Amino acid sequence: MSHPTVEQRLSVLEKAFAELQQQLNQGAIEQSPIANNWYDRLVGSISDESAFLEALEYGRSYRQEK
């Protein structure tokens, strides 16, 4: 079993990057603005509110024990 060299692996990565860059420039990949505010990125990311509240309670009890 032969393993690709670093140069071969880098060549594959460079080709893939060039293809993605071309798709991005042609509009094939949708660009979405990245939220600068961490809160904006977090909103809506938690689908199970009860699990979230349970995790908050674990964190709260851990901090109070210290």
All heavy atoms as TSV, in Angstrom:
chain	resi	resn	atom	element	x	y	z
A	1	MET	N	N	0.845	-1.168	0.000
A	1	MET	CA	C	0.000	0.000	0.000
A	1	MET	C	C	0.897	1.241	0.000
A	1	MET	O	O	1.711	1.424	0.889
A	1	MET	CB	C	-0.899	-0.019	1.246
A	1	MET	CG	C	-1.739	1.232	1.386
A	1	MET	SD	S	-2.651	1.341	2.942
A	1	MET	CE	C	-3.772	-0.006	2.792
A	2	SER	N	N	0.756	2.070	-1.007
A	2	SER	CA	C	1.586	3.273	-1.067
A	2	SER	C	C	0.808	4.464	-0.519
A	2	SER	O	O	-0.394	4.595	-0.764
A	2	SER	CB	C	2.022	3.542	-2.502
A	2	SER	OG	O	0.901	3.880	-3.283
A	3	HIS	N	N	1.491	5.284	0.206
A	3	HIS	CA	C	0.888	6.483	0.776
A	3	HIS	C	C	1.294	7.681	-0.071
A	3	HIS	O	O	2.458	7.781	-0.466
A	3	HIS	CB	C	1.351	6.676	2.228
A	3	HIS	CG	C	0.912	5.563	3.129
A	3	HIS	ND1	N	-0.375	5.456	3.569
A	3	HIS	CD2	C	1.584	4.517	3.657
A	3	HIS	CE1	C	-0.481	4.388	4.343
A	3	HIS	NE2	N	0.707	3.797	4.407
A	4	PRO	N	N	0.343	8.587	-0.327
A	4	PRO	CA	C	0.707	9.766	-1.120
A	4	PRO	C	C	1.705	10.642	-0.368
A	4	PRO	O	O	1.688	10.725	0.861
A	4	PRO	CB	C	-0.613	10.489	-1.321
A	4	PRO	CG	C	-1.556	9.921	-0.337
A	4	PRO	CD	C	-1.046	8.576	0.070
A	5	THR	N	N	2.569	11.275	-1.117
A	5	THR	CA	C	3.553	12.172	-0.506
A	5	THR	C	C	2.870	13.464	-0.097
A	5	THR	O	O	1.741	13.753	-0.505
A	5	THR	CB	C	4.685	12.494	-1.495
A	5	THR	OG1	O	4.121	13.242	-2.584
A	5	THR	CG2	C	5.362	11.242	-2.015
A	6	VAL	N	N	3.554	14.241	0.678
A	6	VAL	CA	C	3.030	15.539	1.103
A	6	VAL	C	C	2.764	16.406	-0.120
A	6	VAL	O	O	1.736	17.092	-0.196
A	6	VAL	CB	C	4.014	16.230	2.082
A	6	VAL	CG1	C	3.571	17.648	2.365
A	6	VAL	CG2	C	4.147	15.438	3.359
A	7	GLU	N	N	3.659	16.347	-1.085
A	7	GLU	CA	C	3.497	17.154	-2.299
A	7	GLU	C	C	2.240	16.743	-3.065
A	7	GLU	O	O	1.500	17.583	-3.562
A	7	GLU	CB	C	4.732	17.038	-3.198
A	7	GLU	CG	C	5.972	17.715	-2.659
A	7	GLU	CD	C	6.715	16.881	-1.609
A	7	GLU	OE1	O	6.393	15.684	-1.415
A	7	GLU	OE2	O	7.613	17.447	-0.961
A	8	GLN	N	N	1.986	15.427	-3.137
A	8	GLN	CA	C	0.794	14.943	-3.832
A	8	GLN	C	C	-0.475	15.373	-3.101
A	8	GLN	O	O	-1.441	15.796	-3.716
A	8	GLN	CB	C	0.843	13.415	-3.959
A	8	GLN	CG	C	1.904	12.914	-4.911
A	8	GLN	CD	C	2.099	11.409	-4.815
A	8	GLN	OE1	O	1.961	10.816	-3.753
A	8	GLN	NE2	N	2.441	10.796	-5.954
A	9	ARG	N	N	-0.456	15.254	-1.786
A	9	ARG	CA	C	-1.613	15.655	-0.990
A	9	ARG	C	C	-1.867	17.151	-1.119
A	9	ARG	O	O	-3.006	17.597	-1.245
A	9	ARG	CB	C	-1.405	15.260	0.473
A	9	ARG	CG	C	-1.396	13.746	0.670
A	9	ARG	CD	C	-1.025	13.353	2.069
A	9	ARG	NE	N	-2.016	13.857	3.011
A	9	ARG	CZ	C	-1.815	13.910	4.329
A	9	ARG	NH1	N	-0.688	13.492	4.856
A	9	ARG	NH2	N	-2.760	14.381	5.127
A	10	LEU	N	N	-0.785	17.936	-1.112
A	10	LEU	CA	C	-0.916	19.378	-1.247
A	10	LEU	C	C	-1.470	19.741	-2.613
A	10	LEU	O	O	-2.323	20.626	-2.737
A	10	LEU	CB	C	0.431	20.066	-1.016
A	10	LEU	CG	C	0.436	21.591	-1.097
A	10	LEU	CD1	C	-0.527	22.191	-0.089
A	10	LEU	CD2	C	1.837	22.123	-0.882
A	11	SER	N	N	-1.044	19.045	-3.630
A	11	SER	CA	C	-1.529	19.292	-4.986
A	11	SER	C	C	-3.030	19.043	-5.075
A	11	SER	O	O	-3.774	19.828	-5.684
A	11	SER	CB	C	-0.784	18.397	-5.971
A	11	SER	OG	O	-1.291	18.569	-7.262
A	12	VAL	N	N	-3.500	17.967	-4.453
A	12	VAL	CA	C	-4.938	17.659	-4.440
A	12	VAL	C	C	-5.709	18.755	-3.705
A	12	VAL	O	O	-6.764	19.220	-4.166
A	12	VAL	CB	C	-5.187	16.274	-3.795
A	12	VAL	CG1	C	-6.664	16.042	-3.546
A	12	VAL	CG2	C	-4.608	15.176	-4.668
A	13	LEU	N	N	-5.191	19.193	-2.582
A	13	LEU	CA	C	-5.847	20.256	-1.812
A	13	LEU	C	C	-5.885	21.570	-2.587
A	13	LEU	O	O	-6.902	22.284	-2.578
A	13	LEU	CB	C	-5.138	20.460	-0.471
A	13	LEU	CG	C	-5.370	19.377	0.565
A	13	LEU	CD1	C	-4.469	19.618	1.778
A	13	LEU	CD2	C	-6.821	19.333	0.984
A	14	GLU	N	N	-4.794	21.906	-3.250
A	14	GLU	CA	C	-4.747	23.145	-4.032
A	14	GLU	C	C	-5.760	23.104	-5.170
A	14	GLU	O	O	-6.439	24.096	-5.445
A	14	GLU	CB	C	-3.342	23.374	-4.585
A	14	GLU	CG	C	-2.346	23.801	-3.525
A	14	GLU	CD	C	-0.920	23.882	-4.038
A	14	GLU	OE1	O	-0.595	23.189	-5.038
A	14	GLU	OE2	O	-0.136	24.636	-3.442
A	15	LYS	N	N	-5.901	21.958	-5.821
A	15	LYS	CA	C	-6.870	21.819	-6.910
A	15	LYS	C	C	-8.293	21.965	-6.374
A	15	LYS	O	O	-9.122	22.665	-6.956
A	15	LYS	CB	C	-6.695	20.469	-7.598
A	15	LYS	CG	C	-7.625	20.270	-8.760
A	15	LYS	CD	C	-7.418	18.920	-9.424
A	15	LYS	CE	C	-8.426	18.751	-10.555
A	15	LYS	NZ	N	-8.382	17.422	-11.127
A	16	ALA	N	N	-8.591	21.301	-5.259
A	16	ALA	CA	C	-9.922	21.384	-4.663
A	16	ALA	C	C	-10.234	22.819	-4.245
A	16	ALA	O	O	-11.343	23.320	-4.451
A	16	ALA	CB	C	-10.028	20.437	-3.468
A	17	PHE	N	N	-9.250	23.504	-3.669
A	17	PHE	CA	C	-9.439	24.892	-3.248
A	17	PHE	C	C	-9.713	25.782	-4.445
A	17	PHE	O	O	-10.604	26.630	-4.411
A	17	PHE	CB	C	-8.214	25.389	-2.477
A	17	PHE	CG	C	-8.356	26.805	-2.006
A	17	PHE	CD1	C	-9.131	27.113	-0.912
A	17	PHE	CD2	C	-7.721	27.837	-2.682
A	17	PHE	CE1	C	-9.270	28.420	-0.484
A	17	PHE	CE2	C	-7.853	29.146	-2.269
A	17	PHE	CZ	C	-8.633	29.438	-1.160
A	18	ALA	N	N	-8.975	25.579	-5.533
A	18	ALA	CA	C	-9.168	26.377	-6.739
A	18	ALA	C	C	-10.574	26.161	-7.310
A	18	ALA	O	O	-11.235	27.111	-7.747
A	18	ALA	CB	C	-8.107	26.031	-7.777
A	19	GLU	N	N	-11.049	24.920	-7.271
A	19	GLU	CA	C	-12.404	24.631	-7.760
A	19	GLU	C	C	-13.460	25.306	-6.893
A	19	GLU	O	O	-14.422	25.875	-7.413
A	19	GLU	CB	C	-12.630	23.120	-7.811
A	19	GLU	CG	C	-11.843	22.424	-8.891
A	19	GLU	CD	C	-11.938	20.906	-8.810
A	19	GLU	OE1	O	-12.665	20.378	-7.941
A	19	GLU	OE2	O	-11.276	20.241	-9.629
A	20	LEU	N	N	-13.294	25.249	-5.578
A	20	LEU	CA	C	-14.242	25.915	-4.675
A	20	LEU	C	C	-14.222	27.423	-4.868
A	20	LEU	O	O	-15.268	28.086	-4.864
A	20	LEU	CB	C	-13.917	25.571	-3.218
A	20	LEU	CG	C	-14.278	24.163	-2.782
A	20	LEU	CD1	C	-13.721	23.889	-1.385
A	20	LEU	CD2	C	-15.770	23.952	-2.816
A	21	GLN	N	N	-13.033	27.976	-5.046
A	21	GLN	CA	C	-12.904	29.409	-5.264
A	21	GLN	C	C	-13.610	29.817	-6.559
A	21	GLN	O	O	-14.302	30.829	-6.600
A	21	GLN	CB	C	-11.425	29.778	-5.316
A	21	GLN	CG	C	-11.115	31.160	-4.844
A	21	GLN	CD	C	-9.609	31.344	-4.677
A	21	GLN	OE1	O	-8.806	30.639	-5.284
A	21	GLN	NE2	N	-9.232	32.288	-3.859
A	22	GLN	N	N	-13.465	29.005	-7.594
A	22	GLN	CA	C	-14.110	29.290	-8.870
A	22	GLN	C	C	-15.634	29.224	-8.720
A	22	GLN	O	O	-16.357	30.086	-9.228
A	22	GLN	CB	C	-13.642	28.293	-9.928
A	22	GLN	CG	C	-14.196	28.581	-11.301
A	22	GLN	CD	C	-13.680	27.581	-12.339
A	22	GLN	OE1	O	-13.201	26.513	-11.993
A	22	GLN	NE2	N	-13.785	27.948	-13.591
A	23	GLN	N	N	-16.132	28.220	-8.009
A	23	GLN	CA	C	-17.572	28.103	-7.782
A	23	GLN	C	C	-18.095	29.299	-7.000
A	23	GLN	O	O	-19.171	29.819	-7.285
A	23	GLN	CB	C	-17.887	26.813	-7.037
A	23	GLN	CG	C	-17.703	25.568	-7.853
A	23	GLN	CD	C	-17.945	24.314	-7.026
A	23	GLN	OE1	O	-18.406	24.359	-5.891
A	23	GLN	NE2	N	-17.611	23.158	-7.601
A	24	LEU	N	N	-17.332	29.741	-6.030
A	24	LEU	CA	C	-17.727	30.885	-5.223
A	24	LEU	C	C	-17.796	32.148	-6.074
A	24	LEU	O	O	-18.741	32.930	-5.997
A	24	LEU	CB	C	-16.747	31.077	-4.062
A	24	LEU	CG	C	-17.065	32.181	-3.064
A	24	LEU	CD1	C	-18.383	31.909	-2.364
A	24	LEU	CD2	C	-15.953	32.293	-2.040
A	25	ASN	N	N	-16.793	32.332	-6.932
A	25	ASN	CA	C	-16.756	33.505	-7.797
A	25	ASN	C	C	-17.874	33.493	-8.825
A	25	ASN	O	O	-18.338	34.545	-9.264
A	25	ASN	CB	C	-15.399	33.614	-8.493
A	25	ASN	CG	C	-14.284	33.949	-7.525
A	25	ASN	OD1	O	-14.522	34.506	-6.460
A	25	ASN	ND2	N	-13.064	33.591	-7.881
A	26	GLN	N	N	-18.315	32.307	-9.236
A	26	GLN	CA	C	-19.386	32.195	-10.219
A	26	GLN	C	C	-20.762	32.239	-9.574
A	26	GLN	O	O	-21.766	32.197	-10.267
A	26	GLN	CB	C	-19.233	30.890	-11.017
A	26	GLN	CG	C	-18.027	30.850	-11.902
A	26	GLN	CD	C	-17.826	29.489	-12.554
A	26	GLN	OE1	O	-18.466	28.505	-12.187
A	26	GLN	NE2	N	-16.925	29.437	-13.508
A	27	GLY	N	N	-20.814	32.284	-8.264
A	27	GLY	CA	C	-22.092	32.354	-7.565
A	27	GLY	C	C	-22.732	31.002	-7.337
A	27	GLY	O	O	-23.886	30.934	-6.933
A	28	ALA	N	N	-22.018	29.925	-7.617
A	28	ALA	CA	C	-22.572	28.587	-7.418
A	28	ALA	C	C	-22.690	28.249	-5.936
A	28	ALA	O	O	-23.495	27.413	-5.554
A	28	ALA	CB	C	-21.711	27.538	-8.122
A	29	ILE	N	N	-21.883	28.883	-5.123
A	29	ILE	CA	C	-21.940	28.694	-3.672
A	29	ILE	C	C	-22.520	29.959	-3.068
A	29	ILE	O	O	-22.017	31.055	-3.285
A	29	ILE	CB	C	-20.539	28.410	-3.080
A	29	ILE	CG1	C	-19.954	27.138	-3.688
A	29	ILE	CG2	C	-20.618	28.299	-1.562
A	29	ILE	CD1	C	-18.531	26.854	-3.257
A	30	GLU	N	N	-23.596	29.786	-2.310
A	30	GLU	CA	C	-24.262	30.941	-1.708
A	30	GLU	C	C	-23.410	31.521	-0.590
A	30	GLU	O	O	-22.921	30.795	0.273
A	30	GLU	CB	C	-25.616	30.520	-1.148
A	30	GLU	CG	C	-26.429	31.658	-0.595
A	30	GLU	CD	C	-27.782	31.201	-0.095
A	30	GLU	OE1	O	-28.362	30.314	-0.711
A	30	GLU	OE2	O	-28.226	31.751	0.915
A	31	GLN	N	N	-23.231	32.817	-0.631
A	31	GLN	CA	C	-22.470	33.491	0.419
A	31	GLN	C	C	-23.451	34.048	1.440
A	31	GLN	O	O	-24.408	34.728	1.084
A	31	GLN	CB	C	-21.649	34.632	-0.157
A	31	GLN	CG	C	-20.577	34.189	-1.125
A	31	GLN	CD	C	-19.757	35.356	-1.613
A	31	GLN	OE1	O	-19.475	36.274	-0.876
A	31	GLN	NE2	N	-19.394	35.315	-2.882
A	32	SER	N	N	-23.211	33.760	2.684
A	32	SER	CA	C	-24.051	34.315	3.734
A	32	SER	C	C	-23.176	35.139	4.658
A	32	SER	O	O	-22.050	34.755	4.957
A	32	SER	CB	C	-24.757	33.212	4.518
A	32	SER	OG	O	-23.818	32.388	5.142
A	33	PRO	N	N	-23.681	36.271	5.106
A	33	PRO	CA	C	-22.875	37.084	6.008
A	33	PRO	C	C	-22.649	36.359	7.333
A	33	PRO	O	O	-23.544	35.716	7.854
A	33	PRO	CB	C	-23.715	38.343	6.209
A	33	PRO	CG	C	-25.103	37.944	5.846
A	33	PRO	CD	C	-24.985	36.828	4.845
A	34	ILE	N	N	-21.444	36.433	7.829
A	34	ILE	CA	C	-21.112	35.807	9.109
A	34	ILE	C	C	-21.455	36.799	10.212
A	34	ILE	O	O	-21.066	37.959	10.170
A	34	ILE	CB	C	-19.621	35.436	9.165
A	34	ILE	CG1	C	-19.309	34.411	8.080
A	34	ILE	CG2	C	-19.241	34.909	10.540
A	34	ILE	CD1	C	-17.840	34.104	7.941
A	35	ALA	N	N	-22.213	36.306	11.177
A	35	ALA	CA	C	-22.611	37.165	12.286
A	35	ALA	C	C	-21.386	37.544	13.103
A	35	ALA	O	O	-20.585	36.697	13.473
A	35	ALA	CB	C	-23.627	36.450	13.167
A	36	ASN	N	N	-21.224	38.823	13.350
A	36	ASN	CA	C	-20.110	39.295	14.167
A	36	ASN	C	C	-20.376	39.065	15.644
A	36	ASN	O	O	-19.461	38.941	16.434
A	36	ASN	CB	C	-19.850	40.781	13.911
A	36	ASN	CG	C	-19.318	41.020	12.520
A	36	ASN	OD1	O	-18.650	40.169	11.959
A	36	ASN	ND2	N	-19.624	42.162	11.955
A	37	ASN	N	N	-21.632	39.025	15.998
A	37	ASN	CA	C	-22.019	38.875	17.390
A	37	ASN	C	C	-22.233	37.394	17.680
A	37	ASN	O	O	-22.999	36.722	17.008
A	37	ASN	CB	C	-23.312	39.664	17.626
A	37	ASN	CG	C	-23.729	39.680	19.069
A	37	ASN	OD1	O	-23.379	38.786	19.831
A	37	ASN	ND2	N	-24.485	40.682	19.439
A	38	TRP	N	N	-21.577	36.867	18.690
A	38	TRP	CA	C	-21.701	35.448	19.024
A	38	TRP	C	C	-23.142	35.082	19.306
A	38	TRP	O	O	-23.588	33.976	18.988
A	38	TRP	CB	C	-20.819	35.088	20.222
A	38	TRP	CG	C	-21.246	35.754	21.502
A	38	TRP	CD1	C	-20.824	36.948	21.982
A	38	TRP	CD2	C	-22.194	35.261	22.439
A	38	TRP	NE1	N	-21.458	37.235	23.162
A	38	TRP	CE2	C	-22.307	36.216	23.469
A	38	TRP	CE3	C	-22.965	34.113	22.517
A	38	TRP	CZ2	C	-23.154	36.052	24.548
A	38	TRP	CZ3	C	-23.818	33.952	23.602
A	38	TRP	CH2	C	-23.899	34.915	24.600
A	39	TYR	N	N	-23.901	35.996	19.844
A	39	TYR	CA	C	-25.299	35.717	20.184
A	39	TYR	C	C	-26.126	35.486	18.920
A	39	TYR	O	O	-26.980	34.602	18.883
A	39	TYR	CB	C	-25.880	36.875	21.006
A	39	TYR	CG	C	-27.308	36.639	21.426
A	39	TYR	CD1	C	-27.597	35.772	22.471
A	39	TYR	CD2	C	-28.356	37.268	20.783
A	39	TYR	CE1	C	-28.897	35.534	22.863
A	39	TYR	CE2	C	-29.668	37.045	21.168
A	39	TYR	CZ	C	-29.928	36.169	22.208
A	39	TYR	OH	O	-31.216	35.930	22.585
A	40	ASP	N	N	-25.869	36.269	17.881
A	40	ASP	CA	C	-26.595	36.105	16.629
A	40	ASP	C	C	-26.344	34.724	16.020
A	40	ASP	O	O	-27.229	34.147	15.389
A	40	ASP	CB	C	-26.201	37.188	15.624
A	40	ASP	CG	C	-26.690	38.565	16.032
A	40	ASP	OD1	O	-27.664	38.644	16.815
A	40	ASP	OD2	O	-26.102	39.557	15.564
A	41	ARG	N	N	-25.142	34.188	16.189
A	41	ARG	CA	C	-24.829	32.858	15.657
A	41	ARG	C	C	-25.472	31.769	16.496
A	41	ARG	O	O	-25.766	30.687	15.999
A	41	ARG	CB	C	-23.320	32.650	15.607
A	41	ARG	CG	C	-22.632	33.542	14.595
A	41	ARG	CD	C	-21.183	33.147	14.389
A	41	ARG	NE	N	-20.434	32.984	15.620
A	41	ARG	CZ	C	-19.563	33.868	16.108
A	41	ARG	NH1	N	-19.305	34.971	15.455
A	41	ARG	NH2	N	-18.928	33.642	17.236
A	42	LEU	N	N	-25.708	32.035	17.781
A	42	LEU	CA	C	-26.241	31.041	18.697
A	42	LEU	C	C	-27.759	30.920	18.614
A	42	LEU	O	O	-28.302	29.828	18.753
A	42	LEU	CB	C	-25.826	31.395	20.132
A	42	LEU	CG	C	-26.301	30.465	21.236
A	42	LEU	CD1	C	-25.614	29.112	21.093
A	42	LEU	CD2	C	-25.993	31.066	22.587
A	43	VAL	N	N	-28.440	32.019	18.350
A	43	VAL	CA	C	-29.899	32.033	18.351
A	43	VAL	C	C	-30.424	30.984	17.376
A	43	VAL	O	O	-30.028	30.925	16.227
A	43	VAL	CB	C	-30.433	33.437	17.984
A	43	VAL	CG1	C	-31.920	33.408	17.724
A	43	VAL	CG2	C	-30.105	34.421	19.078
A	44	GLY	N	N	-31.297	30.130	17.872
A	44	GLY	CA	C	-31.909	29.105	17.048
A	44	GLY	C	C	-31.094	27.832	16.901
A	44	GLY	O	O	-31.540	26.887	16.258
A	45	SER	N	N	-29.914	27.780	17.488
A	45	SER	CA	C	-29.069	26.600	17.314
A	45	SER	C	C	-29.421	25.481	18.289
A	45	SER	O	O	-28.992	24.353	18.101
A	45	SER	CB	C	-27.600	26.972	17.463
A	45	SER	OG	O	-27.333	27.394	18.785
A	46	ILE	N	N	-30.199	25.771	19.316
A	46	ILE	CA	C	-30.573	24.765	20.305
A	46	ILE	C	C	-32.035	24.406	20.083
A	46	ILE	O	O	-32.923	25.236	20.247
A	46	ILE	CB	C	-30.347	25.291	21.735
A	46	ILE	CG1	C	-28.876	25.643	21.919
A	46	ILE	CG2	C	-30.807	24.281	22.768
A	46	ILE	CD1	C	-28.559	26.387	23.187
A	47	SER	N	N	-32.271	23.156	19.691
A	47	SER	CA	C	-33.634	22.757	19.352
A	47	SER	C	C	-34.369	22.114	20.529
A	47	SER	O	O	-35.583	22.023	20.508
A	47	SER	CB	C	-33.612	21.787	18.177
A	47	SER	OG	O	-32.875	20.633	18.516
A	48	ASP	N	N	-33.651	21.664	21.535
A	48	ASP	CA	C	-34.275	20.987	22.668
A	48	ASP	C	C	-34.126	21.859	23.909
A	48	ASP	O	O	-33.119	21.812	24.604
A	48	ASP	CB	C	-33.620	19.620	22.883
A	48	ASP	CG	C	-34.330	18.796	23.939
A	48	ASP	OD1	O	-35.253	19.321	24.599
A	48	ASP	OD2	O	-33.959	17.621	24.102
A	49	GLU	N	N	-35.151	22.655	24.161
A	49	GLU	CA	C	-35.065	23.629	25.255
A	49	GLU	C	C	-34.897	22.949	26.613
A	49	GLU	O	O	-34.148	23.431	27.459
A	49	GLU	CB	C	-36.302	24.527	25.277
A	49	GLU	CG	C	-36.200	25.617	26.316
A	49	GLU	CD	C	-37.419	26.527	26.342
A	49	GLU	OE1	O	-38.291	26.379	25.491
A	49	GLU	OE2	O	-37.465	27.391	27.232
A	50	SER	N	N	-35.564	21.825	26.833
A	50	SER	CA	C	-35.450	21.166	28.141
A	50	SER	C	C	-34.018	20.680	28.386
A	50	SER	O	O	-33.512	20.790	29.502
A	50	SER	CB	C	-36.440	20.010	28.248
A	50	SER	OG	O	-36.167	19.026	27.276
A	51	ALA	N	N	-33.357	20.172	27.343
A	51	ALA	CA	C	-31.956	19.739	27.493
A	51	ALA	C	C	-31.068	20.945	27.765
A	51	ALA	O	O	-30.124	20.859	28.556
A	51	ALA	CB	C	-31.497	19.003	26.242
A	52	PHE	N	N	-31.360	22.066	27.115
A	52	PHE	CA	C	-30.582	23.282	27.332
A	52	PHE	C	C	-30.730	23.763	28.776
A	52	PHE	O	O	-29.745	24.099	29.433
A	52	PHE	CB	C	-31.031	24.371	26.357
A	52	PHE	CG	C	-30.361	25.693	26.581
A	52	PHE	CD1	C	-29.018	25.867	26.314
A	52	PHE	CD2	C	-31.077	26.778	27.073
A	52	PHE	CE1	C	-28.396	27.083	26.522
A	52	PHE	CE2	C	-30.465	27.996	27.279
A	52	PHE	CZ	C	-29.120	28.149	27.007
A	53	LEU	N	N	-31.955	23.777	29.274
A	53	LEU	CA	C	-32.187	24.222	30.652
A	53	LEU	C	C	-31.514	23.280	31.646
A	53	LEU	O	O	-30.972	23.723	32.661
A	53	LEU	CB	C	-33.685	24.325	30.917
A	53	LEU	CG	C	-34.410	25.408	30.125
A	53	LEU	CD1	C	-35.909	25.331	30.362
A	53	LEU	CD2	C	-33.872	26.788	30.448
A	54	GLU	N	N	-31.515	21.988	31.335
A	54	GLU	CA	C	-30.839	21.023	32.194
A	54	GLU	C	C	-29.327	21.278	32.205
A	54	GLU	O	O	-28.686	21.234	33.263
A	54	GLU	CB	C	-31.129	19.609	31.711
A	54	GLU	CG	C	-30.568	18.535	32.609
A	54	GLU	CD	C	-30.920	17.139	32.124
A	54	GLU	OE1	O	-31.701	16.996	31.172
A	54	GLU	OE2	O	-30.376	16.194	32.713
A	55	ALA	N	N	-28.761	21.575	31.047
A	55	ALA	CA	C	-27.333	21.874	30.965
A	55	ALA	C	C	-27.002	23.140	31.749
A	55	ALA	O	O	-25.964	23.214	32.421
A	55	ALA	CB	C	-26.906	22.029	29.509
A	56	LEU	N	N	-27.872	24.139	31.667
A	56	LEU	CA	C	-27.662	25.364	32.454
A	56	LEU	C	C	-27.640	25.062	33.944
A	56	LEU	O	O	-26.820	25.600	34.687
A	56	LEU	CB	C	-28.761	26.387	32.149
A	56	LEU	CG	C	-28.684	27.144	30.845
A	56	LEU	CD1	C	-29.891	28.074	30.708
A	56	LEU	CD2	C	-27.404	27.928	30.737
A	57	GLU	N	N	-28.557	24.213	34.374
A	57	GLU	CA	C	-28.626	23.862	35.791
A	57	GLU	C	C	-27.377	23.100	36.234
A	57	GLU	O	O	-26.847	23.348	37.306
A	57	GLU	CB	C	-29.878	23.025	36.075
A	57	GLU	CG	C	-30.080	22.711	37.539
A	57	GLU	CD	C	-30.096	23.953	38.428
A	57	GLU	OE1	O	-30.652	24.989	38.016
A	57	GLU	OE2	O	-29.546	23.882	39.544
A	58	TYR	N	N	-26.873	22.195	35.399
A	58	TYR	CA	C	-25.624	21.500	35.722
A	58	TYR	C	C	-24.484	22.498	35.877
A	58	TYR	O	O	-23.685	22.414	36.803
A	58	TYR	CB	C	-25.259	20.487	34.637
A	58	TYR	CG	C	-26.030	19.195	34.706
A	58	TYR	CD1	C	-26.592	18.652	33.555
A	58	TYR	CD2	C	-26.171	18.488	35.897
A	58	TYR	CE1	C	-27.297	17.457	33.601
A	58	TYR	CE2	C	-26.867	17.301	35.940
A	58	TYR	CZ	C	-27.424	16.791	34.795
A	58	TYR	OH	O	-28.113	15.617	34.845
A	59	GLY	N	N	-24.402	23.443	34.980
A	59	GLY	CA	C	-23.352	24.459	35.052
A	59	GLY	C	C	-23.467	25.300	36.303
A	59	GLY	O	O	-22.474	25.591	36.978
A	60	ARG	N	N	-24.692	25.688	36.624
A	60	ARG	CA	C	-24.939	26.511	37.817
A	60	ARG	C	C	-24.541	25.754	39.086
A	60	ARG	O	O	-23.842	26.296	39.951
A	60	ARG	CB	C	-26.413	26.906	37.875
A	60	ARG	CG	C	-26.754	27.840	39.015
A	60	ARG	CD	C	-28.218	28.273	39.005
A	60	ARG	NE	N	-28.536	28.981	37.766
A	60	ARG	CZ	C	-29.395	28.532	36.835
A	60	ARG	NH1	N	-30.015	27.388	36.995
A	60	ARG	NH2	N	-29.637	29.240	35.760
A	61	SER	N	N	-24.954	24.488	39.180
A	61	SER	CA	C	-24.628	23.721	40.385
A	61	SER	C	C	-23.119	23.471	40.481
A	61	SER	O	O	-22.545	23.485	41.572
A	61	SER	CB	C	-25.389	22.404	40.418
A	61	SER	OG	O	-25.030	21.582	39.354
A	62	TYR	N	N	-22.451	23.250	39.351
A	62	TYR	CA	C	-20.994	23.057	39.354
A	62	TYR	C	C	-20.283	24.307	39.857
A	62	TYR	O	O	-19.381	24.239	40.684
A	62	TYR	CB	C	-20.519	22.713	37.950
A	62	TYR	CG	C	-19.017	22.588	37.846
A	62	TYR	CD1	C	-18.368	21.438	38.283
A	62	TYR	CD2	C	-18.250	23.624	37.341
A	62	TYR	CE1	C	-16.989	21.316	38.201
A	62	TYR	CE2	C	-16.865	23.517	37.252
A	62	TYR	CZ	C	-16.247	22.373	37.691
A	62	TYR	OH	O	-14.888	22.252	37.615
A	63	ARG	N	N	-20.721	25.469	39.380
A	63	ARG	CA	C	-20.073	26.727	39.814
A	63	ARG	C	C	-20.310	26.993	41.297
A	63	ARG	O	O	-19.453	27.502	41.989
A	63	ARG	CB	C	-20.591	27.897	38.973
A	63	ARG	CG	C	-20.051	27.911	37.565
A	63	ARG	CD	C	-20.418	29.192	36.833
A	63	ARG	NE	N	-21.858	29.443	36.806
A	63	ARG	CZ	C	-22.707	28.958	35.917
A	63	ARG	NH1	N	-22.277	28.152	34.965
A	63	ARG	NH2	N	-23.986	29.277	35.965
A	64	GLN	N	N	-21.487	26.638	41.797
A	64	GLN	CA	C	-21.789	26.876	43.217
A	64	GLN	C	C	-21.011	25.950	44.138
A	64	GLN	O	O	-20.756	26.288	45.275
A	64	GLN	CB	C	-23.295	26.728	43.450
A	64	GLN	CG	C	-24.089	27.868	42.845
A	64	GLN	CD	C	-25.583	27.667	42.966
A	64	GLN	OE1	O	-26.052	26.602	43.352
A	64	GLN	NE2	N	-26.342	28.689	42.610
A	65	GLU	N	N	-20.625	24.764	43.626
A	65	GLU	CA	C	-19.843	23.825	44.442
A	65	GLU	C	C	-18.409	24.286	44.615
A	65	GLU	O	O	-17.743	23.911	45.560
A	65	GLU	CB	C	-19.849	22.440	43.795
A	65	GLU	CG	C	-21.183	21.734	43.882
A	65	GLU	CD	C	-21.190	20.417	43.136
A	65	GLU	OE1	O	-20.114	19.997	42.636
A	65	GLU	OE2	O	-22.256	19.802	43.037
A	66	LYS	N	N	-17.916	25.089	43.703
A	66	LYS	CA	C	-16.516	25.525	43.748
A	66	LYS	C	C	-16.286	26.570	44.783
A	66	LYS	O	O	-16.938	27.327	45.237
A	66	LYS	CB	C	-16.076	26.071	42.377
A	66	LYS	CG	C	-16.021	25.003	41.334
A	66	LYS	CD	C	-14.843	24.138	41.593
A	66	LYS	CE	C	-14.789	22.977	40.639
A	66	LYS	NZ	N	-13.656	22.187	40.727
